[in-house]
Amino acid sequence: MELTIVGAGAIGGITGAHLARAGHRVQFVERDPDHVAAIRRSGLQVGGAAEFTVRVPVFLPEDLPGPVTTLLL
């Protein structure tokens, strides 16, 4: 099962990054083109007590491939 998370900001980003780090297949839908470009370039970076970076697919809404099976808002 692949999880599609809408938003790669503070809440969606940290949730999805931890799920990806735990081995789940995760992709993100993010509306900010600059944020999408940064994640594609450098990965999704998590800071704080557990600092790590994950490489995950990220798409602008209009570029999201379908079908989406499990969506997290």
mmCIF file of the N, C-alpha and C atoms, coordinates in Angstrom:
data_MODEL
# 
_entry.id   MODEL 
# 
loop_
_atom_site.group_PDB 
_atom_site.id 
_atom_site.type_symbol 
_atom_site.label_atom_id 
_atom_site.label_alt_id 
_atom_site.label_comp_id 
_atom_site.label_asym_id 
_atom_site.label_entity_id 
_atom_site.label_seq_id 
_atom_site.pdbx_PDB_ins_code 
_atom_site.Cartn_x 
_atom_site.Cartn_y 
_atom_site.Cartn_z 
_atom_site.occupancy 
_atom_site.B_iso_or_equiv 
_atom_site.pdbx_formal_charge 
_atom_site.auth_seq_id 
_atom_site.auth_comp_id 
_atom_site.auth_asym_id 
_atom_site.auth_atom_id 
_atom_site.pdbx_PDB_model_num 
ATOM 1   N N  . MET A 1 1  ? 0.846  -1.167 0.000   1.00 0.00 ? 1  MET A N  1 
ATOM 2   C CA . MET A 1 1  ? 0.000  0.000  0.000   1.00 0.00 ? 1  MET A CA 1 
ATOM 3   C C  . MET A 1 1  ? 0.895  1.234  0.000   1.00 0.00 ? 1  MET A C  1 
ATOM 4   N N  . GLU A 1 2  ? 0.534  2.204  -0.821  1.00 0.00 ? 2  GLU A N  1 
ATOM 5   C CA . GLU A 1 2  ? 1.257  3.472  -0.839  1.00 0.00 ? 2  GLU A CA 1 
ATOM 6   C C  . GLU A 1 2  ? 0.393  4.539  -0.191  1.00 0.00 ? 2  GLU A C  1 
ATOM 7   N N  . LEU A 1 3  ? 0.985  5.300  0.702   1.00 0.00 ? 3  LEU A N  1 
ATOM 8   C CA . LEU A 1 3  ? 0.302  6.384  1.379   1.00 0.00 ? 3  LEU A CA 1 
ATOM 9   C C  . LEU A 1 3  ? 0.581  7.684  0.648   1.00 0.00 ? 3  LEU A C  1 
ATOM 10  N N  . THR A 1 4  ? -0.454 8.437  0.352   1.00 0.00 ? 4  THR A N  1 
ATOM 11  C CA . THR A 1 4  ? -0.312 9.749  -0.255  1.00 0.00 ? 4  THR A CA 1 
ATOM 12  C C  . THR A 1 4  ? -0.695 10.772 0.791   1.00 0.00 ? 4  THR A C  1 
ATOM 13  N N  . ILE A 1 5  ? 0.238  11.662 1.110   1.00 0.00 ? 5  ILE A N  1 
ATOM 14  C CA . ILE A 1 5  ? 0.010  12.665 2.137   1.00 0.00 ? 5  ILE A CA 1 
ATOM 15  C C  . ILE A 1 5  ? -0.114 14.025 1.471   1.00 0.00 ? 5  ILE A C  1 
ATOM 16  N N  . VAL A 1 6  ? -1.204 14.723 1.780   1.00 0.00 ? 6  VAL A N  1 
ATOM 17  C CA . VAL A 1 6  ? -1.422 16.061 1.247   1.00 0.00 ? 6  VAL A CA 1 
ATOM 18  C C  . VAL A 1 6  ? -0.751 17.054 2.181   1.00 0.00 ? 6  VAL A C  1 
ATOM 19  N N  . GLY A 1 7  ? 0.262  17.732 1.658   1.00 0.00 ? 7  GLY A N  1 
ATOM 20  C CA . GLY A 1 7  ? 1.005  18.720 2.433   1.00 0.00 ? 7  GLY A CA 1 
ATOM 21  C C  . GLY A 1 7  ? 2.273  18.126 3.010   1.00 0.00 ? 7  GLY A C  1 
ATOM 22  N N  . ALA A 1 8  ? 3.385  18.782 2.713   1.00 0.00 ? 8  ALA A N  1 
ATOM 23  C CA . ALA A 1 8  ? 4.684  18.330 3.226   1.00 0.00 ? 8  ALA A CA 1 
ATOM 24  C C  . ALA A 1 8  ? 5.271  19.369 4.165   1.00 0.00 ? 8  ALA A C  1 
ATOM 25  N N  . GLY A 1 9  ? 4.387  20.076 4.872   1.00 0.00 ? 9  GLY A N  1 
ATOM 26  C CA . GLY A 1 9  ? 4.828  21.066 5.846   1.00 0.00 ? 9  GLY A CA 1 
ATOM 27  C C  . GLY A 1 9  ? 5.119  20.417 7.187   1.00 0.00 ? 9  GLY A C  1 
ATOM 28  N N  . ALA A 1 10 ? 4.908  21.160 8.245   1.00 0.00 ? 10 ALA A N  1 
ATOM 29  C CA . ALA A 1 10 ? 5.279  20.696 9.583   1.00 0.00 ? 10 ALA A CA 1 
ATOM 30  C C  . ALA A 1 10 ? 4.604  19.378 9.967   1.00 0.00 ? 10 ALA A C  1 
ATOM 31  N N  . ILE A 1 11 ? 3.298  19.304 9.886   1.00 0.00 ? 11 ILE A N  1 
ATOM 32  C CA . ILE A 1 11 ? 2.588  18.103 10.345  1.00 0.00 ? 11 ILE A CA 1 
ATOM 33  C C  . ILE A 1 11 ? 2.676  16.973 9.323   1.00 0.00 ? 11 ILE A C  1 
ATOM 34  N N  . GLY A 1 12 ? 2.301  17.246 8.075   1.00 0.00 ? 12 GLY A N  1 
ATOM 35  C CA . GLY A 1 12 ? 2.363  16.217 7.048   1.00 0.00 ? 12 GLY A CA 1 
ATOM 36  C C  . GLY A 1 12 ? 3.777  15.735 6.794   1.00 0.00 ? 12 GLY A C  1 
ATOM 37  N N  . GLY A 1 13 ? 4.724  16.682 6.793   1.00 0.00 ? 13 GLY A N  1 
ATOM 38  C CA . GLY A 1 13 ? 6.118  16.330 6.527   1.00 0.00 ? 13 GLY A CA 1 
ATOM 39  C C  . GLY A 1 13 ? 6.702  15.406 7.572   1.00 0.00 ? 13 GLY A C  1 
ATOM 40  N N  . ILE A 1 14 ? 6.516  15.742 8.839   1.00 0.00 ? 14 ILE A N  1 
ATOM 41  C CA . ILE A 1 14 ? 7.113  14.913 9.900   1.00 0.00 ? 14 ILE A CA 1 
ATOM 42  C C  . ILE A 1 14 ? 6.408  13.558 9.992   1.00 0.00 ? 14 ILE A C  1 
ATOM 43  N N  . THR A 1 15 ? 5.093  13.554 9.795   1.00 0.00 ? 15 THR A N  1 
ATOM 44  C CA . THR A 1 15 ? 4.359  12.288 9.822   1.00 0.00 ? 15 THR A CA 1 
ATOM 45  C C  . THR A 1 15 ? 4.816  11.374 8.690   1.00 0.00 ? 15 THR A C  1 
ATOM 46  N N  . GLY A 1 16 ? 4.841  11.916 7.479   1.00 0.00 ? 16 GLY A N  1 
ATOM 47  C CA . GLY A 1 16 ? 5.258  11.129 6.330   1.00 0.00 ? 16 GLY A CA 1 
ATOM 48  C C  . GLY A 1 16 ? 6.711  10.708 6.387   1.00 0.00 ? 16 GLY A C  1 
ATOM 49  N N  . ALA A 1 17 ? 7.580  11.589 6.871   1.00 0.00 ? 17 ALA A N  1 
ATOM 50  C CA . ALA A 1 17 ? 9.008  11.251 6.966   1.00 0.00 ? 17 ALA A CA 1 
ATOM 51  C C  . ALA A 1 17 ? 9.221  10.088 7.923   1.00 0.00 ? 17 ALA A C  1 
ATOM 52  N N  . HIS A 1 18 ? 8.531  10.103 9.052   1.00 0.00 ? 18 HIS A N  1 
ATOM 53  C CA . HIS A 1 18 ? 8.675  8.989  9.999   1.00 0.00 ? 18 HIS A CA 1 
ATOM 54  C C  . HIS A 1 18 ? 8.088  7.701  9.433   1.00 0.00 ? 18 HIS A C  1 
ATOM 55  N N  . LEU A 1 19 ? 6.966  7.803  8.713   1.00 0.00 ? 19 LEU A N  1 
ATOM 56  C CA . LEU A 1 19 ? 6.399  6.609  8.081   1.00 0.00 ? 19 LEU A CA 1 
ATOM 57  C C  . LEU A 1 19 ? 7.348  6.056  7.026   1.00 0.00 ? 19 LEU A C  1 
ATOM 58  N N  . ALA A 1 20 ? 7.944  6.943  6.221   1.00 0.00 ? 20 ALA A N  1 
ATOM 59  C CA . ALA A 1 20 ? 8.905  6.496  5.199   1.00 0.00 ? 20 ALA A CA 1 
ATOM 60  C C  . ALA A 1 20 ? 10.129 5.869  5.851   1.00 0.00 ? 20 ALA A C  1 
ATOM 61  N N  . ARG A 1 21 ? 10.604 6.474  6.899   1.00 0.00 ? 21 ARG A N  1 
ATOM 62  C CA . ARG A 1 21 ? 11.776 5.946  7.611   1.00 0.00 ? 21 ARG A CA 1 
ATOM 63  C C  . ARG A 1 21 ? 11.491 4.568  8.204   1.00 0.00 ? 21 ARG A C  1 
ATOM 64  N N  . ALA A 1 22 ? 10.233 4.330  8.558   1.00 0.00 ? 22 ALA A N  1 
ATOM 65  C CA . ALA A 1 22 ? 9.835  3.032  9.120   1.00 0.00 ? 22 ALA A CA 1 
ATOM 66  C C  . ALA A 1 22 ? 9.602  1.980  8.039   1.00 0.00 ? 22 ALA A C  1 
ATOM 67  N N  . GLY A 1 23 ? 9.748  2.375  6.775   1.00 0.00 ? 23 GLY A N  1 
ATOM 68  C CA . GLY A 1 23 ? 9.648  1.404  5.699   1.00 0.00 ? 23 GLY A CA 1 
ATOM 69  C C  . GLY A 1 23 ? 8.376  1.451  4.876   1.00 0.00 ? 23 GLY A C  1 
ATOM 70  N N  . HIS A 1 24 ? 7.480  2.371  5.182   1.00 0.00 ? 24 HIS A N  1 
ATOM 71  C CA . HIS A 1 24 ? 6.238  2.487  4.413   1.00 0.00 ? 24 HIS A CA 1 
ATOM 72  C C  . HIS A 1 24 ? 6.492  3.244  3.116   1.00 0.00 ? 24 HIS A C  1 
ATOM 73  N N  . ARG A 1 25 ? 5.719  2.927  2.098   1.00 0.00 ? 25 ARG A N  1 
ATOM 74  C CA . ARG A 1 25 ? 5.798  3.659  0.828   1.00 0.00 ? 25 ARG A CA 1 
ATOM 75  C C  . ARG A 1 25 ? 4.950  4.922  0.958   1.00 0.00 ? 25 ARG A C  1 
ATOM 76  N N  . VAL A 1 26 ? 5.602  6.063  0.849   1.00 0.00 ? 26 VAL A N  1 
ATOM 77  C CA . VAL A 1 26 ? 4.945  7.355  1.064   1.00 0.00 ? 26 VAL A CA 1 
ATOM 78  C C  . VAL A 1 26 ? 5.241  8.261  -0.123  1.00 0.00 ? 26 VAL A C  1 
ATOM 79  N N  . GLN A 1 27 ? 4.225  9.001  -0.550  1.00 0.00 ? 27 GLN A N  1 
ATOM 80  C CA . GLN A 1 27 ? 4.429  10.074 -1.512  1.00 0.00 ? 27 GLN A CA 1 
ATOM 81  C C  . GLN A 1 27 ? 3.660  11.293 -1.007  1.00 0.00 ? 27 GLN A C  1 
ATOM 82  N N  . PHE A 1 28 ? 4.105  12.467 -1.428  1.00 0.00 ? 28 PHE A N  1 
ATOM 83  C CA . PHE A 1 28 ? 3.500  13.715 -0.976  1.00 0.00 ? 28 PHE A CA 1 
ATOM 84  C C  . PHE A 1 28 ? 2.903  14.486 -2.139  1.00 0.00 ? 28 PHE A C  1 
ATOM 85  N N  . VAL A 1 29 ? 1.838  15.224 -1.834  1.00 0.00 ? 29 VAL A N  1 
ATOM 86  C CA . VAL A 1 29 ? 1.279  16.215 -2.738  1.00 0.00 ? 29 VAL A CA 1 
ATOM 87  C C  . VAL A 1 29 ? 1.480  17.560 -2.043  1.00 0.00 ? 29 VAL A C  1 
ATOM 88  N N  . GLU A 1 30 ? 2.181  18.463 -2.700  1.00 0.00 ? 30 GLU A N  1 
ATOM 89  C CA . GLU A 1 30 ? 2.523  19.763 -2.104  1.00 0.00 ? 30 GLU A CA 1 
ATOM 90  C C  . GLU A 1 30 ? 2.237  20.850 -3.132  1.00 0.00 ? 30 GLU A C  1 
ATOM 91  N N  . ARG A 1 31 ? 1.577  21.914 -2.718  1.00 0.00 ? 31 ARG A N  1 
ATOM 92  C CA . ARG A 1 31 ? 1.177  22.958 -3.672  1.00 0.00 ? 31 ARG A CA 1 
ATOM 93  C C  . ARG A 1 31 ? 2.247  24.010 -3.921  1.00 0.00 ? 31 ARG A C  1 
ATOM 94  N N  . ASP A 1 32 ? 3.267  24.089 -3.079  1.00 0.00 ? 32 ASP A N  1 
ATOM 95  C CA . ASP A 1 32 ? 4.315  25.100 -3.230  1.00 0.00 ? 32 ASP A CA 1 
ATOM 96  C C  . ASP A 1 32 ? 5.431  24.563 -4.133  1.00 0.00 ? 32 ASP A C  1 
ATOM 97  N N  . PRO A 1 33 ? 5.558  25.102 -5.354  1.00 0.00 ? 33 PRO A N  1 
ATOM 98  C CA . PRO A 1 33 ? 6.572  24.593 -6.285  1.00 0.00 ? 33 PRO A CA 1 
ATOM 99  C C  . PRO A 1 33 ? 7.997  24.683 -5.737  1.00 0.00 ? 33 PRO A C  1 
ATOM 100 N N  . ASP A 1 34 ? 8.304  25.709 -4.960  1.00 0.00 ? 34 ASP A N  1 
ATOM 101 C CA . ASP A 1 34 ? 9.646  25.830 -4.390  1.00 0.00 ? 34 ASP A CA 1 
ATOM 102 C C  . ASP A 1 34 ? 9.916  24.729 -3.369  1.00 0.00 ? 34 ASP A C  1 
ATOM 103 N N  . HIS A 1 35 ? 8.905  24.387 -2.580  1.00 0.00 ? 35 HIS A N  1 
ATOM 104 C CA . HIS A 1 35 ? 9.051  23.323 -1.590  1.00 0.00 ? 35 HIS A CA 1 
ATOM 105 C C  . HIS A 1 35 ? 9.215  21.968 -2.286  1.00 0.00 ? 35 HIS A C  1 
ATOM 106 N N  . VAL A 1 36 ? 8.448  21.755 -3.344  1.00 0.00 ? 36 VAL A N  1 
ATOM 107 C CA . VAL A 1 36 ? 8.574  20.524 -4.129  1.00 0.00 ? 36 VAL A CA 1 
ATOM 108 C C  . VAL A 1 36 ? 9.990  20.407 -4.682  1.00 0.00 ? 36 VAL A C  1 
ATOM 109 N N  . ALA A 1 37 ? 10.492 21.497 -5.254  1.00 0.00 ? 37 ALA A N  1 
ATOM 110 C CA . ALA A 1 37 ? 11.846 21.479 -5.827  1.00 0.00 ? 37 ALA A CA 1 
ATOM 111 C C  . ALA A 1 37 ? 12.901 21.198 -4.755  1.00 0.00 ? 37 ALA A C  1 
ATOM 112 N N  . ALA A 1 38 ? 12.742 21.789 -3.574  1.00 0.00 ? 38 ALA A N  1 
ATOM 113 C CA . ALA A 1 38 ? 13.710 21.580 -2.490  1.00 0.00 ? 38 ALA A CA 1 
ATOM 114 C C  . ALA A 1 38 ? 13.705 20.131 -2.009  1.00 0.00 ? 38 ALA A C  1 
ATOM 115 N N  . ILE A 1 39 ? 12.526 19.540 -1.874  1.00 0.00 ? 39 ILE A N  1 
ATOM 116 C CA . ILE A 1 39 ? 12.439 18.131 -1.442  1.00 0.00 ? 39 ILE A CA 1 
ATOM 117 C C  . ILE A 1 39 ? 13.039 17.224 -2.500  1.00 0.00 ? 39 ILE A C  1 
ATOM 118 N N  . ARG A 1 40 ? 12.767 17.515 -3.753  1.00 0.00 ? 40 ARG A N  1 
ATOM 119 C CA . ARG A 1 40 ? 13.345 16.697 -4.829  1.00 0.00 ? 40 ARG A CA 1 
ATOM 120 C C  . ARG A 1 40 ? 14.867 16.815 -4.863  1.00 0.00 ? 40 ARG A C  1 
ATOM 121 N N  . ARG A 1 41 ? 15.355 17.996 -4.580  1.00 0.00 ? 41 ARG A N  1 
ATOM 122 C CA . ARG A 1 41 ? 16.802 18.245 -4.627  1.00 0.00 ? 41 ARG A CA 1 
ATOM 123 C C  . ARG A 1 41 ? 17.524 17.647 -3.423  1.00 0.00 ? 41 ARG A C  1 
ATOM 124 N N  . SER A 1 42 ? 17.004 17.882 -2.212  1.00 0.00 ? 42 SER A N  1 
ATOM 125 C CA . SER A 1 42 ? 17.745 17.553 -0.989  1.00 0.00 ? 42 SER A CA 1 
ATOM 126 C C  . SER A 1 42 ? 17.075 16.529 -0.097  1.00 0.00 ? 42 SER A C  1 
ATOM 127 N N  . GLY A 1 43 ? 15.903 16.047 -0.468  1.00 0.00 ? 43 GLY A N  1 
ATOM 128 C CA . GLY A 1 43 ? 15.157 15.141 0.398   1.00 0.00 ? 43 GLY A CA 1 
ATOM 129 C C  . GLY A 1 43 ? 14.340 15.921 1.406   1.00 0.00 ? 43 GLY A C  1 
ATOM 130 N N  . LEU A 1 44 ? 13.492 15.228 2.117   1.00 0.00 ? 44 LEU A N  1 
ATOM 131 C CA . LEU A 1 44 ? 12.679 15.839 3.167   1.00 0.00 ? 44 LEU A CA 1 
ATOM 132 C C  . LEU A 1 44 ? 13.463 15.748 4.466   1.00 0.00 ? 44 LEU A C  1 
ATOM 133 N N  . GLN A 1 45 ? 13.816 16.889 5.003   1.00 0.00 ? 45 GLN A N  1 
ATOM 134 C CA . GLN A 1 45 ? 14.691 16.938 6.172   1.00 0.00 ? 45 GLN A CA 1 
ATOM 135 C C  . GLN A 1 45 ? 13.880 17.186 7.436   1.00 0.00 ? 45 GLN A C  1 
ATOM 136 N N  . VAL A 1 46 ? 14.138 16.365 8.446   1.00 0.00 ? 46 VAL A N  1 
ATOM 137 C CA . VAL A 1 46 ? 13.483 16.485 9.748   1.00 0.00 ? 46 VAL A CA 1 
ATOM 138 C C  . VAL A 1 46 ? 14.537 16.903 10.758  1.00 0.00 ? 46 VAL A C  1 
ATOM 139 N N  . GLY A 1 47 ? 14.218 17.920 11.539  1.00 0.00 ? 47 GLY A N  1 
ATOM 140 C CA . GLY A 1 47 ? 15.145 18.387 12.561  1.00 0.00 ? 47 GLY A CA 1 
ATOM 141 C C  . GLY A 1 47 ? 14.582 18.132 13.946  1.00 0.00 ? 47 GLY A C  1 
ATOM 142 N N  . GLY A 1 48 ? 15.325 18.522 14.953  1.00 0.00 ? 48 GLY A N  1 
ATOM 143 C CA . GLY A 1 48 ? 14.883 18.341 16.329  1.00 0.00 ? 48 GLY A CA 1 
ATOM 144 C C  . GLY A 1 48 ? 15.603 17.190 16.988  1.00 0.00 ? 48 GLY A C  1 
ATOM 145 N N  . ALA A 1 49 ? 14.892 16.499 17.856  1.00 0.00 ? 49 ALA A N  1 
ATOM 146 C CA . ALA A 1 49 ? 15.502 15.412 18.627  1.00 0.00 ? 49 ALA A CA 1 
ATOM 147 C C  . ALA A 1 49 ? 15.972 14.268 17.730  1.00 0.00 ? 49 ALA A C  1 
ATOM 148 N N  . ALA A 1 50 ? 15.242 14.021 16.655  1.00 0.00 ? 50 ALA A N  1 
ATOM 149 C CA . ALA A 1 50 ? 15.617 12.957 15.715  1.00 0.00 ? 50 ALA A CA 1 
ATOM 150 C C  . ALA A 1 50 ? 15.857 13.599 14.359  1.00 0.00 ? 50 ALA A C  1 
ATOM 151 N N  . GLU A 1 51 ? 17.096 13.932 14.050  1.00 0.00 ? 51 GLU A N  1 
ATOM 152 C CA . GLU A 1 51 ? 17.402 14.569 12.769  1.00 0.00 ? 51 GLU A CA 1 
ATOM 153 C C  . GLU A 1 51 ? 17.706 13.520 11.715  1.00 0.00 ? 51 GLU A C  1 
ATOM 154 N N  . PHE A 1 52 ? 17.008 13.602 10.583  1.00 0.00 ? 52 PHE A N  1 
ATOM 155 C CA . PHE A 1 52 ? 17.243 12.680 9.481   1.00 0.00 ? 52 PHE A CA 1 
ATOM 156 C C  . PHE A 1 52 ? 16.644 13.258 8.209   1.00 0.00 ? 52 PHE A C  1 
ATOM 157 N N  . THR A 1 53 ? 17.008 12.661 7.095   1.00 0.00 ? 53 THR A N  1 
ATOM 158 C CA . THR A 1 53 ? 16.501 13.055 5.782   1.00 0.00 ? 53 THR A CA 1 
ATOM 159 C C  . THR A 1 53 ? 15.990 11.810 5.073   1.00 0.00 ? 53 THR A C  1 
ATOM 160 N N  . VAL A 1 54 ? 14.831 11.928 4.429   1.00 0.00 ? 54 VAL A N  1 
ATOM 161 C CA . VAL A 1 54 ? 14.297 10.830 3.629   1.00 0.00 ? 54 VAL A CA 1 
ATOM 162 C C  . VAL A 1 54 ? 14.114 11.306 2.198   1.00 0.00 ? 54 VAL A C  1 
ATOM 163 N N  . ARG A 1 55 ? 14.308 10.404 1.283   1.00 0.00 ? 55 ARG A N  1 
ATOM 164 C CA . ARG A 1 55 ? 14.046 10.659 -0.140  1.00 0.00 ? 55 ARG A CA 1 
ATOM 165 C C  . ARG A 1 55 ? 12.681 10.063 -0.451  1.00 0.00 ? 55 ARG A C  1 
ATOM 166 N N  . VAL A 1 56 ? 11.749 10.924 -0.795  1.00 0.00 ? 56 VAL A N  1 
ATOM 167 C CA . VAL A 1 56 ? 10.383 10.494 -1.060  1.00 0.00 ? 56 VAL A CA 1 
ATOM 168 C C  . VAL A 1 56 ? 9.870  11.178 -2.320  1.00 0.00 ? 56 VAL A C  1 
ATOM 169 N N  . PRO A 1 57 ? 8.968  10.529 -3.036  1.00 0.00 ? 57 PRO A N  1 
ATOM 170 C CA . PRO A 1 57 ? 8.351  11.197 -4.188  1.00 0.00 ? 57 PRO A CA 1 
ATOM 171 C C  . PRO A 1 57 ? 7.472  12.349 -3.716  1.00 0.00 ? 57 PRO A C  1 
ATOM 172 N N  . VAL A 1 58 ? 7.527  13.452 -4.441  1.00 0.00 ? 58 VAL A N  1 
ATOM 173 C CA . VAL A 1 58 ? 6.689  14.609 -4.123  1.00 0.00 ? 58 VAL A CA 1 
ATOM 174 C C  . VAL A 1 58 ? 6.201  15.209 -5.428  1.00 0.00 ? 58 VAL A C  1 
ATOM 175 N N  . PHE A 1 59 ? 4.923  15.576 -5.456  1.00 0.00 ? 59 PHE A N  1 
ATOM 176 C CA . PHE A 1 59 ? 4.282  16.054 -6.672  1.00 0.00 ? 59 PHE A CA 1 
ATOM 177 C C  . PHE A 1 59 ? 3.483  17.312 -6.412  1.00 0.00 ? 59 PHE A C  1 
ATOM 178 N N  . LEU A 1 60 ? 3.396  18.159 -7.418  1.00 0.00 ? 60 LEU A N  1 
ATOM 179 C CA . LEU A 1 60 ? 2.414  19.229 -7.413  1.00 0.00 ? 60 LEU A CA 1 
ATOM 180 C C  . LEU A 1 60 ? 1.052  18.577 -7.644  1.00 0.00 ? 60 LEU A C  1 
ATOM 181 N N  . PRO A 1 61 ? -0.046 19.181 -7.168  1.00 0.00 ? 61 PRO A N  1 
ATOM 182 C CA . PRO A 1 61 ? -1.360 18.533 -7.320  1.00 0.00 ? 61 PRO A CA 1 
ATOM 183 C C  . PRO A 1 61 ? -1.692 18.129 -8.760  1.00 0.00 ? 61 PRO A C  1 
ATOM 184 N N  . GLU A 1 62 ? -1.358 18.983 -9.706  1.00 0.00 ? 62 GLU A N  1 
ATOM 185 C CA . GLU A 1 62 ? -1.702 18.685 -11.101 1.00 0.00 ? 62 GLU A CA 1 
ATOM 186 C C  . GLU A 1 62 ? -0.825 17.589 -11.714 1.00 0.00 ? 62 GLU A C  1 
ATOM 187 N N  . ASP A 1 63 ? 0.259  17.225 -11.057 1.00 0.00 ? 63 ASP A N  1 
ATOM 188 C CA . ASP A 1 63 ? 1.173  16.207 -11.575 1.00 0.00 ? 63 ASP A CA 1 
ATOM 189 C C  . ASP A 1 63 ? 1.051  14.856 -10.868 1.00 0.00 ? 63 ASP A C  1 
ATOM 190 N N  . LEU A 1 64 ? 0.172  14.751 -9.892  1.00 0.00 ? 64 LEU A N  1 
ATOM 191 C CA . LEU A 1 64 ? 0.041  13.517 -9.117  1.00 0.00 ? 64 LEU A CA 1 
ATOM 192 C C  . LEU A 1 64 ? -0.446 12.378 -9.996  1.00 0.00 ? 64 LEU A C  1 
ATOM 193 N N  . PRO A 1 65 ? 0.350  11.296 -10.077 1.00 0.00 ? 65 PRO A N  1 
ATOM 194 C CA . PRO A 1 65 ? -0.104 10.146 -10.855 1.00 0.00 ? 65 PRO A CA 1 
ATOM 195 C C  . PRO A 1 65 ? -1.188 9.398  -10.083 1.00 0.00 ? 65 PRO A C  1 
ATOM 196 N N  . GLY A 1 66 ? -2.078 8.783  -10.765 1.00 0.00 ? 66 GLY A N  1 
ATOM 197 C CA . GLY A 1 66 ? -3.148 8.047  -10.096 1.00 0.00 ? 66 GLY A CA 1 
ATOM 198 C C  . GLY A 1 66 ? -3.028 6.567  -10.383 1.00 0.00 ? 66 GLY A C  1 
ATOM 199 N N  . PRO A 1 67 ? -3.851 5.779  -9.817  1.00 0.00 ? 67 PRO A N  1 
ATOM 200 C CA . PRO A 1 67 ? -4.832 6.163  -8.811  1.00 0.00 ? 67 PRO A CA 1 
ATOM 201 C C  . PRO A 1 67 ? -4.217 6.267  -7.413  1.00 0.00 ? 67 PRO A C  1 
ATOM 202 N N  . VAL A 1 68 ? -4.853 7.030  -6.564  1.00 0.00 ? 68 VAL A N  1 
ATOM 203 C CA . VAL A 1 68 ? -4.449 7.157  -5.163  1.00 0.00 ? 68 VAL A CA 1 
ATOM 204 C C  . VAL A 1 68 ? -5.299 6.181  -4.366  1.00 0.00 ? 68 VAL A C  1 
ATOM 205 N N  . THR A 1 69 ? -4.630 5.315  -3.585  1.00 0.00 ? 69 THR A N  1 
ATOM 206 C CA . THR A 1 69 ? -5.370 4.305  -2.827  1.00 0.00 ? 69 THR A CA 1 
ATOM 207 C C  . THR A 1 69 ? -5.633 4.723  -1.390  1.00 0.00 ? 69 THR A C  1 
ATOM 208 N N  . THR A 1 70 ? -4.639 5.310  -0.739  1.00 0.00 ? 70 THR A N  1 
ATOM 209 C CA . THR A 1 70 ? -4.805 5.742  0.649   1.00 0.00 ? 70 THR A CA 1 
ATOM 210 C C  . THR A 1 70 ? -4.305 7.172  0.775   1.00 0.00 ? 70 THR A C  1 
ATOM 211 N N  . LEU A 1 71 ? -5.203 8.073  1.159   1.00 0.00 ? 71 LEU A N  1 
ATOM 212 C CA . LEU A 1 71 ? -4.913 9.499  1.225   1.00 0.00 ? 71 LEU A CA 1 
ATOM 213 C C  . LEU A 1 71 ? -4.986 9.975  2.663   1.00 0.00 ? 71 LEU A C  1 
ATOM 214 N N  . LEU A 1 72 ? -3.942 10.670 3.110   1.00 0.00 ? 72 LEU A N  1 
ATOM 215 C CA . LEU A 1 72 ? -3.926 11.265 4.449   1.00 0.00 ? 72 LEU A CA 1 
ATOM 216 C C  . LEU A 1 72 ? -3.982 12.778 4.306   1.00 0.00 ? 72 LEU A C  1 
ATOM 217 N N  . LEU A 1 73 ? -4.952 13.397 4.958   1.00 0.00 ? 73 LEU A N  1 
ATOM 218 C CA . LEU A 1 73 ? -5.100 14.848 4.927   1.00 0.00 ? 73 LEU A CA 1 
ATOM 219 C C  . LEU A 1 73 ? -4.653 15.453 6.232   1.00 0.00 ? 73 LEU A C  1 
# 
